[in-house]
Amino acid sequence: MPILVMKFGGTSVATLDRIRRAAKRVGVEVSKGYDVIVIVSAMAGETNKLVGFVNETSPLYDAREYDAIVSSGENVTAGLMALTLQEMDVPARSWQGWQVPVKTNSAHSSARIEDIPTDNIMAKFGEGMRVAVVAGFQGVSPEGRITTLGRGGSDTTAVAFAAAFGAERCDIYTDVDGVYTTDPRIASKARKLDKIAFEEMLELASLGAKVLQTRSVELAMRYKVKLRVLSSFEEQSDDAGTLVCDEEEVMENRPVSGIAYSRDEAKMTLVSVADRPGIAAAIFGPLAESGVNVDMIIQNIAEEGRTDMTFSCPVDQVKRAEKALNDAKTAGHINFHDLIADTDVAKVSAVGIGMRSQSGVAAKMFKTLSDEGINIKVIATSEIKISVLIDRKYMELAVQALHDAFELEKAA
């Protein structure tokens, strides 16, 4: 039988009633002739509670025990979902990561999936099981220890299973009914997209859109897994939600498909750095070693052998960045006069595959922000995105203005 992967996020399985509702959706797909692999997250709030227990017990915790604890929420949901399906007379069985097994590397709390053998689950399908309920977010290391994939890892689990089993589609059920041109809570005119290209979704996810985890989109794009994002709280039709697919399948042809934003940004500036070969490596090497996720980078024109270097990073990594750079200065690897951190900024981005073939997007974006009196601090571009760093107090205004300027409320 054809295989379908269905993933239910924390809000979709937050209560027993919601688990029953999700199970009914699974039952519908089984009745259509699918064997179904269901990937479940922990019930909403459960993972945060478990992380809190770990931090309270051991601030400098053993990452192996952290994974053993925080992965337990998914085990509970998987068991409850399997029991609910059995009560509906749907042959179902729960699977923990090690039972499949979901083979990962040994990077505890941020493991990467290396292989998902299909033999065990396929054998059970052959014996009459119709639904395999798999605990998302977890796997097993080469040493036989439980690992977790990092926040949002259940999305990655779902796409990896769809790729491994050659699933017809991977449906991601969440608390929104699809991918929108921007956050509807900020721009009331935001429109749900019927389809979006993998590359656009990847940019939106990496730039702050919370609908899908970035690694899951990367996997889907690499293995050509059709993703559908849809609501677990609304009645579904065959064309419900948003399909994330190849660029060739997207009918709309506009320069910008969506506006993304991220509130939790910081701008850091090294003032008066020696301008010499290798200085960039001397700055960003220690940052990388300290786990600082650097995004936008700008270097000023050098004067008298000195220059300023500015970059952005997540606001919760500022202290780590400051320590890494000051340690490098103390060690004599770099020399700068001052390090200034601005933690009151936001990143706003325009994303669209149409930018490849249509000019004028940057000009329109910059003029729109100028007309609203919004000053741009840093600019970064790629083939299909333009990002700007602005004062955080103007973030919502910028999103609304750019959404209007590119007329995203209208279908192409």
Secondary structure, 3 states (H helix, E strand, C coil): CCEEEEEECHHHHCCHHHHHHHHHHHHHHHHCCCEEEEEECCCCCHHHHHHHHHHHHCCCCCHHHHHHHHCHHHHHHHHHHHHHHHHCCCCEEEECHHHCCCEECCCCCCCCEEECCCHHHHHHHHCCCCEEEEECCEEECCCCCEEECCCCHHHHHHHHHHHHHCCCEEEEEECCCCCECCCCCCCCCCCECCEEEHHHHHHHHHCCCCCCCHHHHHHHHHHCCCEEEEECCCCCCCCCCEEEECHHHCCCCCCCCEEEEEEEEEEEEEEEEECCCCHHHHHHHHHHHCCCCCCCEEECCCECCEEEEEEEEEHHHHHHHHHHHHHHHHCCCCCCCEEEEEEEEEEEEEECHHHHCCCCHHHHHHHHHHHCCCCCCEEEEECCEEEEEEEHHHHHHHHHHHHHHCCCCCCC
